[in-house]
Amino acid sequence: MNVHEYQAKALLRQFGVAVPAGRLATTPAEAEEAARRVNSDVVVVKAQVHAGGRGKAGGIKLAKSAAEAKRCASEILGMTLRSAQTGPEGKVVRKVYVEAGSEIAKEFYLAIVLDRAEEKIAIIASTEGGVEIEEVAANAPEKIITVTVDPNLGLQPYQVRQVALGLGLTEFRELQTFLGGLYRLFIEKDSSLAEINPLVLTETGELIALDAKLNFDDNALYRQPEIAELRDPEEEDPREREAQEIDLAYVGLEGDIGCMVNGAGLAMATLDMIQYCGGRPANFLDAGGTTDKEKVEKAFELILRDPNVKAILVNIFGGIVRCDVIAEGMVAAARGLGLSVPLVVRLQGTNAELGRRILSDSGLDITPAETLREAGERAVAAARGAGA
């Protein structure tokens, strides 16, 4: 789960991490009042959307007065912000954060993430602050510092020194306070990413989070109710939100082959096979192990809501969920929704033969497949045929 910058900074404050003064605004008039209350010679008006690259997209503007902050907010609010992270459809800006300007001496990059391979927490830092870390990794990998922390031991002073030396910082105590607070937030709030870009050293020797991005583990939200309350439904794909409400895992992609699979691993393998066969998946959809006919119908509805879908591939391994139940759901969904795109189905496992017979007797135009590769090839061929 993602949160907005203003929400991330409120959390950082709770853990003693320094951030500039700022206030949220949803109208130009509120932005003007916010600038007055921030009481800084220069303020920054920032679009609040769940995406990076806001500055290049025109979503961050400097203002030297409250009146100018009002004008900047009027230009940003309501705009469709498009960046590399929003995709071509962009995101509508509904709120802005008015923040005090900072006298910057140096900029750095700092992040805490999970290192699943090492089964540890990784602190990633770089002297190249304000630059996307992917660019640094590609163009100057030697400028990236990585320090791993054993979660059983916690962050140690020598590890803070390693980061300080790597960044060329002499302000060790300031970094210890900053990084210590960030680490505690990461652990205590079940975060999956805590990214500060840029982390700035001011002219007066303070370390401040000029920007902040926090992601949280969805699977831990049941024990983080205050974090769950920060969810902004308007920033989420409505299909993903609806899927979550009925316990389906759905992620929209940019291809033209819709997918319905049970099991995350099998779903990823199915997406890989589609790519291998020369196609592009339109979504990730894990129907889970307790799927019933109603869920199958809802899954089809979500897939077909994407106008780019030219074919659908259903890949089911019957274990807990039986193939005949899935087949009945597919038949009901295809008839109820007036399915007009080609449908390729692979059923294996419990009651697979019965499921295939239900599909065959339905009279619907369904292409069967035995192997995963065969299913991928037929789905790609069907999508190309439908697009011709």
N, C-alpha and C positions, 0 to 999 in steps of 0.2 A: 504494500500500500504506500502510495506517495502522499506527501503533504506539500502545502505551499511554502514559499520562502518565509513569509511572516510567521507561519506556524512553527517552522523549524527553528527560527530565531527565538521565539518565545520559549521553546523547550531548551535551547542552548543556555538561555539566561538562568533557567531553573538549576542548571548544573554548573553555574559559575563561569561559563564561557563568554568572553566579551564580544558584544555585538553593538553596532551603532544604534542610537535612539531612532525609533521609527513608529509610524502609526498607519493603520489600514484605512483605505477610503474606497467608497463605491460610487461616488459622484465627484465631479469637478469641484463643487463647493466644499465637500468634505476634504478633498485633497488640499484646498487652500487653507482650511482650518488646521489640518494636520501639519502643514508646513509651518504655520505660526507656532503651534505647540512644540514642534521639534526644536524650534529656535536655533537655527543654524544659518550661517551666511550662505551656504550652498546646500541644497537638498537634491536627492535623487528620486525620481518618480519611476517606479518599477512595475511593469505588468506582472500580475500574479497568475501564472498558468503552470501546469505540470509539464514543463519542457525547458531545455536549455537553449542557448543561442538567442536569448531575448534581445541583447544589445544590438547585434547585427540585423535583427529583424525589425528594429525600430521600437522595441518595447521598453527601453530604458532611456530616460532623458534627464539632463541636468537642469536645475532651475535656481536662479539667484534671488528669487523673491516668492512670497506666497502667491501673488497674482500670476507669476510665471508658472508656478507649480500647478495652478488651476488650469492654465492653458495647456500645459503638457498632459495633464490628466484627461482633458477633453479630447486630445488627439489619440491617446492610448486606449481609453475606455471604449468598448464597443468594436475595436478593430479586430480583424482576424489575423492573428499573429502566425506567421509561417516561418519555420526554421527547419534545420535538418532533423530535429527531434520531434517535430509535430507532424511531419508528412505533408504532402501537398494540400490536404484539406485544411490544415491549420487549426488554431484554437481561438475561440472568441474570448476576449479579455473582459472580465466582469468586475474586477477589482484591481486596485493598485496599492503599492506600499510606498509611503513617503518616508524617506530615510535621511538622516543627517549625513552630509558629506564628510569625508575623511582626508586628512593630509597624509598621503601615502609616500613612504620612503622606499619600501620594497614589497613585491608581491610573490607569494608562494602557493603551491598546491599541497593540500593535505586531505587524506581520506582514510577511513577505517572500513575494511570489508572482511568478509569471511573467506578464508583460504581453505576450500574444501579438500584440496589435495593434501595439504599439510595438517588438516584438522586443527587449525589455529586461526587466530585473528591476525590480519595483515594490516600494518600501517604503511601507507604509500605516501611519499612526499616528493616534491620536486621544487627546484628553484624557478621553474617556468610557470608561475602563477598566472591566472587569467587566460591560459591556453587550454584547450581540450586535451585531456590526458592521452587520448588516442593519437593525437598529432605528435605529442612529445615521444610517445612510445615508438612511433614510426620514424621520426626524424632525429631524435636525440635520446635513445634509450639509456645512455650512460647518465643522463640527468635525473633518472628516476631512482629513488631510494626506497627499499622495502625492508621493513623490520617486522618479524613475526613474533606474536605474543601468545604464550600458553595461557588459555583461559582459566586453567586451574591455579595459576600463579598470579595472573593479573599483570598490569603494566608496571614495569620496574624502572627505577631512576636511570639505570645504565642504558635502557632502551630509548628513553627520552633524550639522553646525551647523544646516542647514535643518530637520531633524527636531527638534533640541533647541529651536530658536526656536519652532517650531510647537506644541510641548508646553509651552513656558514653563519649560524645564529649564535650570538654571545649571550642573548637574553634567555638563559637556561631556566630561571625561575618562572618567567612569564610563560615559556613553552610548557613547562611542567604543569602549571595551573590550567592552561588552555587544553593541552592534550589529555591531561588527567580527567578533566570534566567531560571532554568529548568521548573518551573511552567509557566512562561510567554511564553516560547516556546510551551509548551503543549497546552495552551489556544489559543494563537495567530495563530498557524499553524494547528489547528484542528487535533491534535495528538490523537491517541487512546491508545498509550503506549509510555512512555519514561522511559527506563530502563537503569540504570547504574550498571553494575556488572562486576568487582568491582569498587566501589568508594574507592579511597585510600587516606589515610592520609600519607603524606610524612614525612621524617625525619626532614624537615624544617617547618612542621606545615601547609602545603598547602593541600587543598582538590582538587583532580584531578579525572576526569572521565577516568579511565584506559580503559574501554570498554563502548560502547554505542549502544543501540538498540532503534530505533524510528520507530513506525508504525503510519500511517496516515489514517484518515477516507476517504475511496474512495468517499463517497457521498459528501464530501466537497471539492474535488479537483477542481471543477469548479471555486472556489474562491481562490484557492491556486496554481496558474499557475507555480510559481517557484518550488513548491514541486512536481507537476505533471511531470516537466521536469527531475526529478531525477529518474524516473522509469527506471529500467533496464530490458528490455524485455527478455534478455538471462537468467535471473534468474526465469522467470515465466514459468509455464506449457503452451506450445503453444496452447493446447486446450482451456485453460482458457482465453488466450489472444484473440483467434479467437472468442470465445463466447462473450466476452466483446464488440468486434467490431460490433456485430450485436445485441447487447442488450439482450443477454442471460446470465444468471448467472450459471456458471459451475464450480464445484470443483471436481477434481479427488480424489477418495478414493481407498481403497485396496481390495474391494470385487469383486464379479462376477455377480451381478445383476444390469444392467444398469437401470437408472430411468429417466423418463421425466414427469414432473409435472408442473402445472401452479399455482404459488403462493408459497412463501417461507414457510409459515406455513404448508400448505398441503404437501410440499416437505419434510419438517422435520418429519411430522407425517408418511409419507410413508417410510422414512428411518427407523424410529423407528419400524414400523410394520414389515418390512423385518427382522430386528434384532430379534424382538419378535417371529417371525415364524421360527427362526433358520438359517436365511440367512445373507449375508453380502452385503450391497450396494456397487456398483462400482463407484458411483458418486452422487453428488447433482446437479440437473439441474432444474432450475426454468425458464420455458418458458415465464413467464409473462402473463399479461392480454391482450396484443395486438398481440398475436401470429398469424402468417399467414402460408400458406402452405410452403413457402420457409424456414421460420424459423424452422418448424417441420422437414423438410428434413435435414437442417443443424444440428439440434439437434441429429437426428439419426446418422448422419455422425460422429459427435464428440463422441457419445457413442460407436459406433462400432470401433472406432480407438483404443480403449482399448482392447488388445488381451485377457484379462482375462474375458471379458464379455461372459457369457454363456446363459443369458436370459435377456429380457428387460421388465420392467413394466412401462406402461403408465397409469397415474392416473390424469384424467382431470375433473375439475368441471367447467362446462360451465356457465359463467356469461357474462362478456364483450366479451370473446372469445367463439364462438359457437362450440359445439361438432362436428357438421358436417364438419366444416373447419379443425379441428384437424384430423378427420377421413380421409378426402381427402389427407391431407399432409402425414399421415402415409402410406396410400396405395401407393402414389407416391414415398415416400422414400423407402418403402420395395421393390418395383419393381425396382426402379432406382439403389439401392445399392445391389440388390440381397441378401436380408436379409436371413441369414441361421441359426439364433438363434431363439429360441422360443419367442413369443411375447404375453404378457398378457396385456389386456386393460380394464380399468374401466372408463366408461364415465357416468357422472351424470350432470344434469342441462340443460341449454338451448340446444334444438335440440338433446338431448341425443339419443332418439329413431332413429332419422334420421342418426345420426352418427353410431350407432350400425348396422343399415341396410346397410350403405355404406361398413362397414368392412365385414359384412356377405356376401354381394354380390361380394366382391372382389376376392373370391376364394383363398385368402391367408390363411395360417395356423395361425389363431389368436385365442387365448383363452380369452373369455369374463369373466368378474367378476362384481358382483353387489356391494358387500361391500368391504371396505378397507381390512378387515381381509382376506376375500376370495381371493382378489387380491394378498396379501402378501403370502398366503399359496400356491397359484398356481404358483407364480413366483419362490418361493423357490423350489417347486417340479420340475418345468421345468428346473431350473439351475442344480439341482442334476441329473436329467435325462440326460441332455446334457453332463454333466461331467462324466457320468458313462461309 
